[in-house]
Amino acid sequence: MRRHGRLWLLDPSQWWRCQYRRLWRGQGFDPHNSQQVTSYAVMALRGDTRDVFLLSCVQALDYALISRHLGLTVEVVQAHMASALCQVTSTIDLIERARPRRAAASSLEDRHV
């Protein structure tokens, strides 16, 4: 039986993600909140690529320390880091292009009146 990744519950504010297969993984997020978007993009990385990215960016380890910590060569660490940067950037760009526009404050007020 094939194991499916973590699927997000269908929240009405997340309907726009259905048009983009790459955005099906992970939990819901506010597409207008840059911190949530970045967190989603990083958590969408897989395996050693995510580990290398987090050790480099969060723990501020250099490639030599990361390679010793994960048991990889420095060249493999560099390749994982390049891949992570490319994937995170492309995911954030996709979200920015696809995200729904914010509703105008006046139209929201009209609905509640």
Sequence and secondary structure as in RCSB ss.txt:
>XXXX:A:sequence
MRRHGRLWLLDPSQWWRCQYRRLWRGQGFDPHNSQQVTSYAVMALRGDTRDVFLLSCVQALDYALISRHLGLTVE
VVQAHMASALCQVTSTIDLIERARPRRAAASSLEDRHV
>XXXX:A:secstr
      B    GGGGGGGG GGGSBS    TT HHHHHHHHHHTS HHHHHHHHHHHTS   HHHHHHHHT  HH
HHHHHHHHHHHHHHHHHHHHHHHS     HHHHHHHH 
